C-alpha cells in the first residue's frame, strides 16, 4: 500500500462556501500514483469546515450560507464564548455541524467524485484568515 501525506495552506477566503477541489488536485501531485484508494482531507481549525456538495450552480453556495446564518445566528444572548467577536461562536457550531474532514475515493489515479460534486471550504468567520489542510492519500 502507498501512503502519501501533505499539508496545504489555503489562502484567506471571505465568509462563505468556496470550491477547493482544483486547489487540492494541483497541490497533491501523488493522487495519480494511486490506482484504487482514498483521499482524506482534514482541516486543522475549529471555525471552518469541509463538505462535498454541488459544484455547478454557485447559488447553491449562497443558499448554504444564507441557511446556516439563519440556523445559527450571531449575537445570541446565551452564547458565553463571545470575546473573539460575534461570528466566532456561531462559526464553531457551524463547523461542528459540517465536520472537519471529508473522504473521497481515488479510482485510476483520479478523485472519484460525482458529476456535480466538489470539495468545499466552508469559511464561517468574517476574517478567518489562511486555513491549513492535511491531505492523506492511501491505496494501491
N, CA, C and O atoms as CSV, one atom per row, in Angstrom:
chain,resi,resn,atom,element,x,y,z
A,1,UNK,N,N,0.841,-1.182,0.000
A,1,UNK,CA,C,0.000,0.000,0.000
A,1,UNK,C,C,0.886,1.244,0.000
A,1,UNK,O,O,1.925,1.291,0.658
A,2,UNK,N,N,0.452,2.233,-0.744
A,2,UNK,CA,C,1.132,3.519,-0.776
A,2,UNK,C,C,0.378,4.476,0.147
A,2,UNK,O,O,-0.852,4.472,0.196
A,3,UNK,N,N,1.137,5.296,0.876
A,3,UNK,CA,C,0.543,6.321,1.730
A,3,UNK,C,C,1.303,7.618,1.498
A,3,UNK,O,O,2.529,7.663,1.599
A,4,UNK,N,N,0.563,8.662,1.187
A,4,UNK,CA,C,1.141,9.988,0.983
A,4,UNK,C,C,0.409,10.969,1.885
A,4,UNK,O,O,-0.802,10.871,2.087
A,5,UNK,N,N,1.175,11.921,2.425
A,5,UNK,CA,C,0.538,12.948,3.243
A,5,UNK,C,C,1.216,14.287,2.989
A,5,UNK,O,O,2.435,14.369,2.838
A,6,UNK,N,N,0.402,15.325,2.946
A,6,UNK,CA,C,0.924,16.653,2.674
A,6,UNK,C,C,0.054,17.682,3.380
A,6,UNK,O,O,-1.165,17.534,3.457
A,7,UNK,N,N,0.696,18.727,3.893
A,7,UNK,CA,C,-0.040,19.861,4.439
A,7,UNK,C,C,-0.122,20.946,3.381
A,7,UNK,O,O,0.850,21.223,2.678
A,8,UNK,N,N,-1.292,21.553,3.279
A,8,UNK,CA,C,-1.533,22.613,2.301
A,8,UNK,C,C,-2.120,23.802,3.052
A,8,UNK,O,O,-3.031,23.648,3.865
A,9,UNK,N,N,-1.595,24.971,2.774
A,9,UNK,CA,C,-2.155,26.190,3.353
A,9,UNK,C,C,-2.987,26.893,2.292
A,9,UNK,O,O,-2.482,27.284,1.239
A,10,UNK,N,N,-4.276,27.045,2.592
A,10,UNK,CA,C,-5.175,27.742,1.683
A,10,UNK,C,C,-5.047,29.243,1.903
A,10,UNK,O,O,-4.769,29.681,3.019
A,11,UNK,N,N,-5.245,30.031,0.861
A,11,UNK,CA,C,-5.275,31.480,1.068
A,11,UNK,C,C,-6.522,31.854,1.868
A,11,UNK,O,O,-7.452,31.057,1.995
A,12,UNK,N,N,-6.532,33.057,2.398
A,12,UNK,CA,C,-7.710,33.533,3.122
A,12,UNK,C,C,-8.879,33.682,2.141
A,12,UNK,O,O,-8.735,34.244,1.055
A,13,UNK,N,N,-10.015,33.172,2.549
A,13,UNK,CA,C,-11.252,33.306,1.775
A,13,UNK,C,C,-12.244,34.109,2.601
A,13,UNK,O,O,-12.211,34.045,3.830
A,14,UNK,N,N,-13.123,34.863,1.954
A,14,UNK,CA,C,-14.172,35.540,2.720
A,14,UNK,C,C,-15.176,34.517,3.258
A,14,UNK,O,O,-15.192,33.361,2.836
A,15,UNK,N,N,-15.985,34.953,4.168
A,15,UNK,CA,C,-17.018,34.087,4.724
A,15,UNK,C,C,-17.877,33.518,3.592
A,15,UNK,O,O,-18.287,34.244,2.687
A,16,UNK,N,N,-18.142,32.211,3.656
A,16,UNK,CA,C,-18.956,31.565,2.638
A,16,UNK,C,C,-18.424,30.184,2.303
A,16,UNK,O,O,-17.562,29.648,2.999
A,17,UNK,N,N,-18.949,29.621,1.234
A,17,UNK,CA,C,-18.616,28.258,0.793
A,17,UNK,C,C,-17.813,28.359,-0.495
A,17,UNK,O,O,-18.282,28.925,-1.482
A,18,UNK,N,N,-16.596,27.806,-0.484
A,18,UNK,CA,C,-15.654,28.002,-1.578
A,18,UNK,C,C,-15.167,26.657,-2.126
A,18,UNK,O,O,-14.712,25.794,-1.376
A,19,UNK,N,N,-15.269,26.503,-3.416
A,19,UNK,CA,C,-14.846,25.279,-4.093
A,19,UNK,C,C,-13.320,25.190,-4.076
A,19,UNK,O,O,-12.640,26.094,-4.562
A,20,UNK,N,N,-12.780,24.102,-3.518
A,20,UNK,CA,C,-11.321,23.936,-3.417
A,20,UNK,C,C,-10.832,22.650,-4.076
A,20,UNK,O,O,-9.673,22.277,-3.896
A,21,UNK,N,N,-11.676,21.971,-4.824
A,21,UNK,CA,C,-11.290,20.709,-5.461
A,21,UNK,C,C,-10.048,20.888,-6.326
A,21,UNK,O,O,-9.120,20.084,-6.236
A,22,UNK,N,N,-10.010,21.915,-7.156
A,22,UNK,CA,C,-8.867,22.129,-8.047
A,22,UNK,C,C,-7.594,22.449,-7.280
A,22,UNK,O,O,-6.512,22.014,-7.673
A,23,UNK,N,N,-7.707,23.202,-6.192
A,23,UNK,CA,C,-6.527,23.513,-5.373
A,23,UNK,C,C,-5.934,22.221,-4.830
A,23,UNK,O,O,-4.719,22.030,-4.873
A,24,UNK,N,N,-6.769,21.346,-4.328
A,24,UNK,CA,C,-6.291,20.073,-3.780
A,24,UNK,C,C,-5.613,19.255,-4.869
A,24,UNK,O,O,-4.539,18.695,-4.646
A,25,UNK,N,N,-6.226,19.181,-6.042
A,25,UNK,CA,C,-5.629,18.426,-7.152
A,25,UNK,C,C,-4.285,18.975,-7.579
A,25,UNK,O,O,-3.373,18.206,-7.880
A,26,UNK,N,N,-4.144,20.287,-7.611
A,26,UNK,CA,C,-2.873,20.913,-8.021
A,26,UNK,C,C,-1.789,20.749,-6.963
A,26,UNK,O,O,-0.617,20.567,-7.290
A,27,UNK,N,N,-2.184,20.813,-5.701
A,27,UNK,CA,C,-1.211,20.745,-4.610
A,27,UNK,C,C,-0.759,19.320,-4.281
A,27,UNK,O,O,0.339,19.120,-3.761
A,28,UNK,N,N,-1.598,18.340,-4.581
A,28,UNK,CA,C,-1.302,16.964,-4.171
A,28,UNK,C,C,-1.048,16.122,-5.411
A,28,UNK,O,O,-1.943,15.434,-5.903
A,29,UNK,N,N,0.167,16.182,-5.905
A,29,UNK,CA,C,0.552,15.541,-7.167
A,29,UNK,C,C,0.615,14.013,-7.085
A,29,UNK,O,O,0.741,13.351,-8.115
A,30,UNK,N,N,0.530,13.447,-5.887
A,30,UNK,CA,C,0.648,11.996,-5.727
A,30,UNK,C,C,-0.642,11.239,-6.018
A,30,UNK,O,O,-0.612,10.014,-6.138
A,31,UNK,N,N,-1.754,11.920,-6.134
A,31,UNK,CA,C,-3.033,11.237,-6.373
A,31,UNK,C,C,-2.976,10.336,-7.611
A,31,UNK,O,O,-3.483,9.216,-7.550
A,32,UNK,N,N,-2.384,10.771,-8.731
A,32,UNK,CA,C,-2.330,9.880,-9.905
A,32,UNK,C,C,-1.542,8.583,-9.687
A,32,UNK,O,O,-1.669,7.642,-10.471
A,33,UNK,N,N,-0.728,8.533,-8.623
A,33,UNK,CA,C,0.051,7.325,-8.347
A,33,UNK,C,C,-0.786,6.223,-7.704
A,33,UNK,O,O,-0.300,5.107,-7.526
A,34,UNK,N,N,-2.020,6.517,-7.360
A,34,UNK,CA,C,-2.880,5.540,-6.687
A,34,UNK,C,C,-3.948,5.049,-7.660
A,34,UNK,O,O,-4.715,5.843,-8.204
A,35,UNK,N,N,-3.992,3.754,-7.871
A,35,UNK,CA,C,-4.983,3.146,-8.760
A,35,UNK,C,C,-6.330,3.006,-8.069
A,35,UNK,O,O,-7.377,3.286,-8.654
A,36,UNK,N,N,-6.285,2.569,-6.817
A,36,UNK,CA,C,-7.509,2.374,-6.041
A,36,UNK,C,C,-7.216,2.734,-4.596
A,36,UNK,O,O,-6.336,2.141,-3.972
A,37,UNK,N,N,-7.954,3.710,-4.056
A,37,UNK,CA,C,-7.682,4.124,-2.685
A,37,UNK,C,C,-8.616,5.210,-2.218
A,37,UNK,O,O,-9.736,5.346,-2.710
A,38,UNK,N,N,-8.138,5.985,-1.256
A,38,UNK,CA,C,-8.949,7.039,-0.639
A,38,UNK,C,C,-8.095,8.275,-0.405
A,38,UNK,O,O,-6.888,8.194,-0.178
A,39,UNK,N,N,-8.759,9.418,-0.468
A,39,UNK,CA,C,-8.158,10.682,-0.060
A,39,UNK,C,C,-8.957,11.197,1.123
A,39,UNK,O,O,-10.181,11.308,1.060
A,40,UNK,N,N,-8.253,11.511,2.204
A,40,UNK,CA,C,-8.882,12.188,3.323
A,40,UNK,C,C,-8.370,13.616,3.345
A,40,UNK,O,O,-7.167,13.858,3.248
A,41,UNK,N,N,-9.293,14.557,3.473
A,41,UNK,CA,C,-8.952,15.967,3.598
A,41,UNK,C,C,-9.423,16.400,4.982
A,41,UNK,O,O,-10.603,16.283,5.311
A,42,UNK,N,N,-8.489,16.901,5.789
A,42,UNK,CA,C,-8.771,17.301,7.170
A,42,UNK,C,C,-8.407,18.767,7.343
A,42,UNK,O,O,-7.319,19.178,6.938
A,43,UNK,N,N,-9.281,19.559,7.929
A,43,UNK,CA,C,-8.997,20.964,8.190
A,43,UNK,C,C,-8.601,21.133,9.658
A,43,UNK,O,O,-9.288,20.641,10.553
A,44,UNK,N,N,-7.497,21.825,9.894
A,44,UNK,CA,C,-6.932,21.972,11.243
A,44,UNK,C,C,-7.454,23.236,11.933
A,44,UNK,O,O,-6.671,24.029,12.455
A,45,UNK,N,N,-8.751,23.418,11.933
A,45,UNK,CA,C,-9.353,24.624,12.512
A,45,UNK,C,C,-10.713,24.274,13.103
A,45,UNK,O,O,-11.328,23.277,12.726
A,46,UNK,N,N,-11.174,25.108,14.035
A,46,UNK,CA,C,-12.457,24.859,14.687
A,46,UNK,C,C,-13.540,25.847,14.284
A,46,UNK,O,O,-14.668,25.756,14.769
A,47,UNK,N,N,-13.215,26.792,13.403
A,47,UNK,CA,C,-14.232,27.756,12.967
A,47,UNK,C,C,-14.412,27.749,11.451
A,47,UNK,O,O,-14.986,28.677,10.880
A,48,UNK,N,N,-13.919,26.703,10.813
A,48,UNK,CA,C,-14.149,26.455,9.387
A,48,UNK,C,C,-14.345,24.957,9.242
A,48,UNK,O,O,-13.950,24.185,10.116
A,49,UNK,N,N,-14.957,24.545,8.138
A,49,UNK,CA,C,-15.242,23.123,7.956
A,49,UNK,C,C,-15.105,22.758,6.486
A,49,UNK,O,O,-14.765,23.588,5.643
A,50,UNK,N,N,-15.380,21.495,6.210
A,50,UNK,CA,C,-15.319,20.966,4.849
A,50,UNK,C,C,-16.624,20.249,4.538
A,50,UNK,O,O,-17.285,19.719,5.431
A,51,UNK,N,N,-16.984,20.240,3.263
A,51,UNK,CA,C,-18.119,19.424,2.837
A,51,UNK,C,C,-17.970,19.110,1.350
A,51,UNK,O,O,-17.187,19.735,0.634
A,52,UNK,N,N,-18.738,18.135,0.918
A,52,UNK,CA,C,-18.830,17.788,-0.501
A,52,UNK,C,C,-20.259,18.100,-0.922
A,52,UNK,O,O,-21.219,17.660,-0.290
A,53,UNK,N,N,-20.380,18.871,-2.003
A,53,UNK,CA,C,-21.716,19.189,-2.468
A,53,UNK,C,C,-21.665,19.658,-3.910
A,53,UNK,O,O,-20.641,19.520,-4.580
A,54,UNK,N,N,-22.758,20.206,-4.382
A,54,UNK,CA,C,-22.906,20.616,-5.783
A,54,UNK,C,C,-21.890,21.685,-6.164
A,54,UNK,O,O,-21.737,22.690,-5.470
A,55,UNK,N,N,-21.194,21.454,-7.282
A,55,UNK,CA,C,-20.167,22.389,-7.733
A,55,UNK,C,C,-20.557,23.152,-8.990
A,55,UNK,O,O,-19.765,23.965,-9.466
A,56,UNK,N,N,-21.728,22.929,-9.543
A,56,UNK,CA,C,-22.091,23.537,-10.827
A,56,UNK,C,C,-22.777,24.890,-10.672
A,56,UNK,O,O,-22.413,25.848,-11.354
A,57,UNK,N,N,-23.744,24.979,-9.800
A,57,UNK,CA,C,-24.534,26.198,-9.657
A,57,UNK,C,C,-24.082,26.971,-8.419
A,57,UNK,O,O,-24.278,26.500,-7.299
A,58,UNK,N,N,-23.479,28.152,-8.600
A,58,UNK,CA,C,-22.976,28.906,-7.449
A,58,UNK,C,C,-24.064,29.378,-6.485
A,58,UNK,O,O,-23.759,29.738,-5.348
A,59,UNK,N,N,-25.326,29.383,-6.917
A,59,UNK,CA,C,-26.379,29.795,-5.985
A,59,UNK,C,C,-26.566,28.779,-4.853
A,59,UNK,O,O,-27.094,29.116,-3.793
A,60,UNK,N,N,-26.133,27.536,-5.082
A,60,UNK,CA,C,-26.184,26.544,-4.005
A,60,UNK,C,C,-25.319,27.026,-2.844
A,60,UNK,O,O,-25.728,26.921,-1.687
A,61,UNK,N,N,-24.138,27.548,-3.135
A,61,UNK,CA,C,-23.238,28.049,-2.089
A,61,UNK,C,C,-23.860,29.238,-1.357
A,61,UNK,O,O,-23.747,29.352,-0.136
A,62,UNK,N,N,-24.508,30.109,-2.103
A,62,UNK,CA,C,-25.166,31.259,-1.483
A,62,UNK,C,C,-26.310,30.803,-0.582
A,62,UNK,O,O,-26.502,31.339,0.509
A,63,UNK,N,N,-27.067,29.814,-1.046
A,63,UNK,CA,C,-28.168,29.280,-0.230
A,63,UNK,C,C,-27.652,28.617,1.038
A,63,UNK,O,O,-28.248,28.767,2.105
A,64,UNK,N,N,-26.541,27.880,0.929
A,64,UNK,CA,C,-25.931,27.291,2.130
A,64,UNK,C,C,-25.612,28.374,3.145
A,64,UNK,O,O,-25.981,28.266,4.314
A,65,UNK,N,N,-24.922,29.423,2.696
A,65,UNK,CA,C,-24.529,30.494,3.609
A,65,UNK,C,C,-25.759,31.137,4.241
A,65,UNK,O,O,-25.785,31.362,5.451
A,66,UNK,N,N,-26.764,31.430,3.448
A,66,UNK,CA,C,-27.994,32.041,3.979
A,66,UNK,C,C,-28.665,31.137,5.002
A,66,UNK,O,O,-29.082,31.594,6.066
A,67,UNK,N,N,-28.768,29.846,4.675
A,67,UNK,CA,C,-29.439,28.917,5.582
A,67,UNK,C,C,-28.674,28.773,6.896
A,67,UNK,O,O,-29.273,28.842,7.969
A,68,UNK,N,N,-27.360,28.575,6.821
A,68,UNK,CA,C,-26.582,28.411,8.048
A,68,UNK,C,C,-26.633,29.671,8.915
A,68,UNK,O,O,-26.632,29.574,10.142
A,69,UNK,N,N,-26.677,30.842,8.296
A,69,UNK,CA,C,-26.776,32.078,9.079
A,69,UNK,C,C,-28.121,32.211,9.771
A,69,UNK,O,O,-28.202,32.808,10.845
A,70,UNK,N,N,-29.183,31.666,9.177
A,70,UNK,CA,C,-30.491,31.641,9.836
A,70,UNK,C,C,-30.528,30.576,10.929
A,70,UNK,O,O,-31.082,30.798,12.006
A,71,UNK,N,N,-29.940,29.429,10.644
A,71,UNK,CA,C,-29.975,28.300,11.567
A,71,UNK,C,C,-29.101,28.553,12.800
A,71,UNK,O,O,-29.448,28.142,13.907
A,72,UNK,N,N,-27.964,29.233,12.600
A,72,UNK,CA,C,-27.024,29.505,13.688
A,72,UNK,C,C,-26.712,31.011,13.670
A,72,UNK,O,O,-25.684,31.419,13.130
A,73,UNK,N,N,-27.583,31.829,14.251
A,73,UNK,CA,C,-27.409,33.281,14.170
A,73,UNK,C,C,-26.313,33.801,15.103
A,73,UNK,O,O,-25.908,33.129,16.051
A,74,UNK,N,N,-25.858,34.988,14.814
A,74,UNK,CA,C,-24.891,35.682,15.665
A,74,UNK,C,C,-25.616,36.400,16.799
A,74,UNK,O,O,-26.835,36.567,16.777
A,75,UNK,N,N,-24.830,36.819,17.788
A,75,UNK,CA,C,-25.295,37.682,18.883
A,75,UNK,C,C,-26.423,37.087,19.717
A,75,UNK,O,O,-27.287,37.814,20.208
A,76,UNK,N,N,-26.416,35.789,19.875
A,76,UNK,CA,C,-27.445,35.195,20.728
A,76,UNK,C,C,-27.069,35.434,22.196
A,76,UNK,O,O,-25.905,35.269,22.563
A,77,UNK,N,N,-28.014,35.811,23.021
A,77,UNK,CA,C,-27.685,36.171,24.406
A,77,UNK,C,C,-27.176,34.998,25.236
A,77,UNK,O,O,-26.552,35.212,26.275
A,78,UNK,N,N,-27.422,33.784,24.811
A,78,UNK,CA,C,-26.963,32.623,25.571
A,78,UNK,C,C,-25.545,32.186,25.209
A,78,UNK,O,O,-25.018,31.273,25.845
A,79,UNK,N,N,-24.904,32.805,24.208
A,79,UNK,CA,C,-23.510,32.478,23.898
A,79,UNK,C,C,-22.604,33.036,25.002
A,79,UNK,O,O,-22.615,34.237,25.273
A,80,UNK,N,N,-21.838,32.172,25.624
A,80,UNK,CA,C,-20.871,32.598,26.624
A,80,UNK,C,C,-19.520,32.908,25.979
A,80,UNK,O,O,-18.814,33.816,26.417
A,81,UNK,N,N,-19.167,32.163,24.954
A,81,UNK,CA,C,-17.897,32.353,24.238
A,81,UNK,C,C,-18.105,33.451,23.194
A,81,UNK,O,O,-18.538,33.184,22.073
A,82,UNK,N,N,-17.791,34.689,23.581
A,82,UNK,CA,C,-18.058,35.803,22.678
A,82,UNK,C,C,-16.923,36.822,22.588
A,82,UNK,O,O,-17.070,37.850,21.926
A,83,UNK,N,N,-15.804,36.553,23.239
A,83,UNK,CA,C,-14.727,37.544,23.278
A,83,UNK,C,C,-13.939,37.638,21.967
A,83,UNK,O,O,-13.157,38.574,21.799
A,84,UNK,N,N,-14.123,36.694,21.035
A,84,UNK,CA,C,-13.434,36.765,19.743
A,84,UNK,C,C,-14.310,37.375,18.656
A,84,UNK,O,O,-13.933,37.366,17.485
A,85,UNK,N,N,-15.448,37.891,19.018
A,85,UNK,CA,C,-16.329,38.545,18.056
A,85,UNK,C,C,-17.640,37.805,17.899
A,85,UNK,O,O,-17.747,36.635,18.265
A,86,UNK,N,N,-18.642,38.484,17.355
A,86,UNK,CA,C,-19.982,37.894,17.255
A,86,UNK,C,C,-20.082,36.729,16.268
A,86,UNK,O,O,-21.036,35.954,16.330
A,87,UNK,N,N,-19.106,36.593,15.354
A,87,UNK,CA,C,-19.159,35.493,14.386
A,87,UNK,C,C,-18.440,34.244,14.874
A,87,UNK,O,O,-18.522,33.200,14.226
A,88,UNK,N,N,-17.727,34.324,16.017
A,88,UNK,CA,C,-16.871,33.208,16.428
A,88,UNK,C,C,-17.650,32.003,16.953
A,88,UNK,O,O,-17.453,30.895,16.455
A,89,UNK,N,N,-18.517,32.182,17.929
A,89,UNK,CA,C,-19.253,31.030,18.460
A,89,UNK,C,C,-20.142,30.403,17.398
A,89,UNK,O,O,-20.176,29.177,17.293
A,90,UNK,N,N,-20.870,31.196,16.599
A,90,UNK,CA,C,-21.623,30.567,15.508
A,90,UNK,C,C,-20.713,29.790,14.545
A,90,UNK,O,O,-21.113,28.756,14.011
A,91,UNK,N,N,-19.501,30.287,14.326
A,91,UNK,CA,C,-18.568,29.572,13.446
A,91,UNK,C,C,-18.204,28.207,14.019
A,91,UNK,O,O,-18.113,27.228,13.278
A,92,UNK,N,N,-17.997,28.133,15.326
A,92,UNK,CA,C,-17.687,26.840,15.958
A,92,UNK,C,C,-18.859,25.868,15.817
A,92,UNK,O,O,-18.658,24.685,15.545
A,93,UNK,N,N,-20.064,26.361,16.000
A,93,UNK,CA,C,-21.255,25.499,15.886
A,93,UNK,C,C,-21.406,24.999,14.448
A,93,UNK,O,O,-21.648,23.813,14.227
A,94,UNK,N,N,-21.265,25.890,13.481
A,94,UNK,CA,C,-21.375,25.502,12.068
A,94,UNK,C,C,-20.315,24.466,11.707
A,94,UNK,O,O,-20.595,23.501,10.996
A,95,UNK,N,N,-19.088,24.676,12.204
A,95,UNK,CA,C,-18.013,23.716,11.923
A,95,UNK,C,C,-18.326,22.358,12.544
A,95,UNK,O,O,-18.041,21.322,11.943
A,96,UNK,N,N,-18.908,22.355,13.739
A,96,UNK,CA,C,-19.277,21.086,14.377
A,96,UNK,C,C,-20.357,20.363,13.586
A,96,UNK,O,O,-20.344,19.136,13.490
A,97,UNK,N,N,-21.293,21.120,13.019
A,97,UNK,CA,C,-22.373,20.511,12.239
A,97,UNK,C,C,-21.859,19.900,10.928
A,97,UNK,O,O,-22.303,18.822,10.534
A,98,UNK,N,N,-20.941,20.572,10.264
A,98,UNK,CA,C,-20.463,20.099,8.959
A,98,UNK,C,C,-19.274,19.141,9.061
A,98,UNK,O,O,-19.175,18.208,8.265
A,99,UNK,N,N,-18.394,19.344,9.997
A,99,UNK,CA,C,-17.287,18.426,10.204
A,99,UNK,C,C,-15.957,18.938,9.689
A,99,UNK,O,O,-15.885,19.869,8.887
A,100,UNK,N,N,-14.908,18.295,10.180
A,100,UNK,CA,C,-13.536,18.702,9.893
A,100,UNK,C,C,-12.876,17.889,8.787
A,100,UNK,O,O,-11.736,18.176,8.422
A,101,UNK,N,N,-13.555,16.890,8.247
A,101,UNK,CA,C,-12.903,16.089,7.209
A,101,UNK,C,C,-13.914,15.525,6.215
A,101,UNK,O,O,-15.102,15.383,6.506
A,102,UNK,N,N,-13.396,15.213,5.042
A,102,UNK,CA,C,-14.159,14.509,4.005
A,102,UNK,C,C,-13.264,13.421,3.432
A,102,UNK,O,O,-12.038,13.539,3.447
A,103,UNK,N,N,-13.880,12.369,2.929
A,103,UNK,CA,C,-13.164,11.272,2.287
A,103,UNK,C,C,-13.698,11.109,0.871
A,103,UNK,O,O,-14.906,11.129,0.634
A,104,UNK,N,N,-12.764,10.947,-0.066
A,104,UNK,CA,C,-13.127,10.807,-1.473
A,104,UNK,C,C,-12.407,9.582,-2.026
A,104,UNK,O,O,-11.199,9.446,-1.832
A,105,UNK,N,N,-13.118,8.692,-2.707
A,105,UNK,CA,C,-12.440,7.557,-3.337
A,105,UNK,C,C,-11.501,8.042,-4.443
A,105,UNK,O,O,-11.766,9.029,-5.130
A,106,UNK,N,N,-10.400,7.315,-4.588
A,106,UNK,CA,C,-9.490,7.524,-5.714
A,106,UNK,C,C,-9.619,6.302,-6.607
A,106,UNK,O,O,-9.451,5.172,-6.149
A,107,UNK,N,N,-9.916,6.528,-7.876
A,107,UNK,CA,C,-10.071,5.443,-8.845
A,107,UNK,C,C,-9.244,5.776,-10.079
A,107,UNK,O,O,-9.417,6.831,-10.688
A,108,UNK,N,N,-8.351,4.873,-10.437
A,108,UNK,CA,C,-7.474,5.055,-11.600
A,108,UNK,C,C,-6.770,6.417,-11.578
A,108,UNK,O,O,-6.690,7.104,-12.597
A,109,UNK,N,N,-6.260,6.795,-10.387
A,109,UNK,CA,C,-5.457,7.998,-10.259
A,109,UNK,C,C,-6.214,9.303,-10.248
A,109,UNK,O,O,-5.614,10.369,-10.382
A,110,UNK,N,N,-7.549,9.238,-10.088
A,110,UNK,CA,C,-8.360,10.468,-10.063
A,110,UNK,C,C,-9.350,10.417,-8.916
A,110,UNK,O,O,-9.774,9.346,-8.480
A,111,UNK,N,N,-9.710,11.608,-8.434
A,111,UNK,CA,C,-10.760,11.666,-7.414
A,111,UNK,C,C,-12.071,11.216,-8.041
A,111,UNK,O,O,-12.470,11.721,-9.091
A,112,UNK,N,N,-12.733,10.277,-7.403
A,112,UNK,CA,C,-13.958,9.697,-7.950
A,112,UNK,C,C,-15.180,10.392,-7.342
A,112,UNK,O,O,-15.960,9.797,-6.599
A,113,UNK,N,N,-15.312,11.675,-7.688
A,113,UNK,CA,C,-16.464,12.458,-7.259
A,113,UNK,C,C,-17.588,12.305,-8.269
A,113,UNK,O,O,-17.339,11.986,-9.431
A,114,UNK,N,N,-18.812,12.528,-7.842
A,114,UNK,CA,C,-19.943,12.524,-8.748
A,114,UNK,C,C,-19.860,13.679,-9.728
A,114,UNK,O,O,-19.080,14.611,-9.535
A,115,UNK,N,N,-20.655,13.619,-10.768
A,115,UNK,CA,C,-20.621,14.609,-11.847
A,115,UNK,C,C,-20.708,16.032,-11.328
A,115,UNK,O,O,-19.990,16.903,-11.820
A,116,UNK,N,N,-21.555,16.293,-10.360
A,116,UNK,CA,C,-21.783,17.657,-9.883
A,116,UNK,C,C,-21.206,17.883,-8.495
A,116,UNK,O,O,-21.593,18.836,-7.819
A,117,UNK,N,N,-20.292,17.033,-8.056
A,117,UNK,CA,C,-19.745,17.161,-6.704
A,117,UNK,C,C,-18.405,17.885,-6.698
A,117,UNK,O,O,-17.603,17.753,-7.623
A,118,UNK,N,N,-18.182,18.644,-5.645
A,118,UNK,CA,C,-16.904,19.300,-5.416
A,118,UNK,C,C,-16.624,19.357,-3.928
A,118,UNK,O,O,-17.519,19.170,-3.103
A,119,UNK,N,N,-15.363,19.621,-3.594
A,119,UNK,CA,C,-14.940,19.758,-2.200
A,119,UNK,C,C,-14.973,21.244,-1.858
A,119,UNK,O,O,-14.448,22.076,-2.598
A,120,UNK,N,N,-15.593,21.561,-0.732
A,120,UNK,CA,C,-15.761,22.947,-0.326
A,120,UNK,C,C,-15.086,23.257,0.992
A,120,UNK,O,O,-15.169,22.489,1.950
A,121,UNK,N,N,-14.412,24.404,1.024
A,121,UNK,CA,C,-14.034,25.028,2.276
A,121,UNK,C,C,-15.248,25.837,2.721
A,121,UNK,O,O,-15.765,26.664,1.969
A,122,UNK,N,N,-15.686,25.596,3.923
A,122,UNK,CA,C,-16.813,26.331,4.493
A,122,UNK,C,C,-16.219,27.305,5.506
A,122,UNK,O,O,-15.929,26.939,6.645
A,123,UNK,N,N,-16.046,28.535,5.075
A,123,UNK,CA,C,-15.444,29.559,5.938
A,123,UNK,C,C,-16.560,30.240,6.716
A,123,UNK,O,O,-17.426,30.898,6.139
A,124,UNK,N,N,-16.526,30.073,8.031
A,124,UNK,CA,C,-17.614,30.563,8.870
A,124,UNK,C,C,-17.286,31.880,9.586
A,124,UNK,O,O,-18.143,32.439,10.269
A,125,UNK,N,N,-16.068,32.371,9.435
A,125,UNK,CA,C,-15.684,33.645,10.064
A,125,UNK,C,C,-15.659,34.748,9.020
A,125,UNK,O,O,-15.429,34.499,7.836
A,126,UNK,N,N,-15.902,35.975,9.480
A,126,UNK,CA,C,-15.810,37.122,8.573
A,126,UNK,C,C,-14.366,37.322,8.108
A,126,UNK,O,O,-14.127,37.646,6.945
A,127,UNK,N,N,-13.422,37.133,8.998
A,127,UNK,CA,C,-11.998,37.274,8.694
A,127,UNK,C,C,-11.258,36.039,9.200
A,127,UNK,O,O,-10.471,36.128,10.142
A,128,UNK,N,N,-11.506,34.894,8.579
A,128,UNK,CA,C,-10.937,33.639,9.067
A,128,UNK,C,C,-9.446,33.493,8.835
A,128,UNK,O,O,-8.765,32.790,9.582
A,129,UNK,N,N,-8.940,34.143,7.821
A,129,UNK,CA,C,-7.517,34.026,7.519
A,129,UNK,C,C,-7.199,32.763,6.752
A,129,UNK,O,O,-8.091,32.047,6.296
A,130,UNK,N,N,-5.917,32.506,6.620
A,130,UNK,CA,C,-5.439,31.320,5.919
A,130,UNK,C,C,-5.851,30.068,6.694
A,130,UNK,O,O,-5.896,30.081,7.924
A,131,UNK,N,N,-6.145,29.005,5.982
A,131,UNK,CA,C,-6.554,27.747,6.621
A,131,UNK,C,C,-5.614,26.622,6.206
A,131,UNK,O,O,-5.171,26.553,5.059
A,132,UNK,N,N,-5.318,25.740,7.164
A,132,UNK,CA,C,-4.382,24.641,6.919
A,132,UNK,C,C,-5.147,23.329,6.774
A,132,UNK,O,O,-6.002,22.991,7.592
A,133,UNK,N,N,-4.813,22.595,5.701
A,133,UNK,CA,C,-5.385,21.281,5.444
A,133,UNK,C,C,-4.302,20.226,5.543
A,133,UNK,O,O,-3.146,20.483,5.207
A,134,UNK,N,N,-4.670,19.040,6.004
A,134,UNK,CA,C,-3.805,17.861,5.917
A,134,UNK,C,C,-4.472,16.919,4.928
A,134,UNK,O,O,-5.607,16.488,5.133
A,135,UNK,N,N,-3.759,16.604,3.855
A,135,UNK,CA,C,-4.232,15.698,2.822
A,135,UNK,C,C,-3.529,14.370,2.982
A,135,UNK,O,O,-2.300,14.319,3.028
A,136,UNK,N,N,-4.289,13.295,3.066
A,136,UNK,CA,C,-3.713,11.958,3.187
A,136,UNK,C,C,-4.353,11.064,2.129
A,136,UNK,O,O,-5.567,10.863,2.115
A,137,UNK,N,N,-3.510,10.533,1.246
A,137,UNK,CA,C,-3.974,9.613,0.209
A,137,UNK,C,C,-3.336,8.259,0.464
A,137,UNK,O,O,-2.146,8.166,0.765
A,138,UNK,N,N,-4.136,7.218,0.341
A,138,UNK,CA,C,-3.594,5.871,0.527
A,138,UNK,C,C,-4.304,4.905,-0.403
A,138,UNK,O,O,-5.471,5.090,-0.747
A,139,UNK,N,N,-3.592,3.892,-0.795
A,139,UNK,CA,C,-4.159,2.879,-1.671
A,139,UNK,C,C,-3.070,2.142,-2.416
A,139,UNK,O,O,-1.893,2.203,-2.063
A,140,UNK,N,N,-3.494,1.441,-3.461
A,140,UNK,CA,C,-2.553,0.647,-4.259
A,140,UNK,C,C,-2.431,1.215,-5.657
A,140,UNK,O,O,-1.684,0.682,-6.478
